Structures are given as structure tokens and as C-alpha cells.
């Protein structure tokens, strides 16, 4: 697992998860490492206050930029899109470029320091809301600060969530039928006892690195040049309070990672 995720996730199972009744452990790992199309300069990184939801604050490193950025302002929140590098200039291929997946990180920042929950509810209000509010053009920035962070998340209640969605059979000790996972002569009854999910993401000046693992245990029993219109007004984007982020593949619209940043000084 460590090799598959470049040491972002070194272990998922606890000793008690793998016992004499365990027949199979099925693991699915996703690893993503992206470099920004326009990396941030480490010399510009500064320590500033980040305001937590409880009203306290903590000093953390912030990335800074004075370049044009993909930013859109909406009622109650702003959205930032940071594209990842697709190809190096040294091996640029225009035809290949159009066939490659295009990834970006999208940051949804509420205007209110305690507005994260309301904004997330708004995002979840409609399947089209997320994609309808992504920035389409670059704008000049005034103040631009985004905290560096490394977050990890683990949950062992995925099975309960799946049951709530209607998937009951694999977890039913009496009814589950997974004989295809066993040898023909093996007549033991197997069911899914645990589904464990762990994710880690780290964001730096160069880009972001993310990994996620889901394990099942089976037990017996920009455009800068335009001469015609006047330049747009600079936009501030200062993520100094809790926000939510998504890593998106733009061609398909698929969200491959998502999370909330509540305190960049903590990993969990």
C-alpha cells in the first residue's frame, strides 16, 4: 500500500481487522500527484492567521500570487480554479494535449468566516450547482493567499453508509453469496464485514499530492493580452477561514477528491 501511494498511506488495517476468520482483503488504492500549471514561489510564502470555526485562530503558511487566476464571485462565496500542468514544454504535443485528462483543484470559499456549512448545503442542493459555478476566465488578483495544508481522513462506517443507500446483500451473513471469490472445493459462507476508507492530501507551492484507499474485509460468518476592453477590476481571494475543495477532471466533470479545510495546522 505504501508503494502504491508513494508513502502517503502506509497502512490501513489494524491487527484486529485481520484475524483467523478473514478470508479475503480487497484493497483499492488511488494515487494522484499534480503540479500546478503556474507554481507558487516558495519565497512568497508567508505566515498569516487562519480563523477557525470556533472563533480562535492559528498562524499557518500561506501561498501567495500576483498572477492572473481563475476566480469567479457569486452571492455569498467565491470559487478559485487552479489548473494542473498537463505536459512539459520540452515534450509538448498539441494533438496529445487534447486527448489527455485535464485536472484542476477548485476551492469554494464562503464570504462569511462561519459560512462553510451553508455553502456546502448550497453546493449539494443541485447536481449542476457545482459545475455551473466554476470559473471560466482569468482575472487579475489583488490580495491572493491560500494556506498550505496536509489532511488525512479515515472512516470505518462506509458499510453503514452503503446500507443506507440500499446495498444490504454483501453484508448479510445469512444471504450473502460470494462463492466466486473462493476455490470450487471451498464451501465456506463469506460476507463483507468491514469497508475501510482512508484518504490523504497534501498541498504545497509545487502542486498537490493525494491518495485514497478503500479496503473490504471478507469474514466467514488565462488570456492576458486584449487591447479592446479595459482591464477587469482586481479580485481578492484570501482563504483565511474554512473552505471546501475538489480535485476535478474537467473533460468528464468527475470529482476525484474532495474535502474541507477547517484548520491547516492539523492533519486531521
PyMOL commands that set and color helices and strands:
alter all, ss='L'
color gray80, all
select helices_A, chain A and resi 15-17+42-44+89-91+94-99+116-123+129-132+158-164+169-171+179-181
alter helices_A, ss='H'
color red, helices_A
select strands_A, chain A and resi 22-35+46-51+57-64+69-74+77-83+103-110+138-139+141-147+149-155+190-203+207-220+235-239+243-249+254-261
alter strands_A, ss='S'
color yellow, strands_A
deselect
rebuild
show_as cartoon
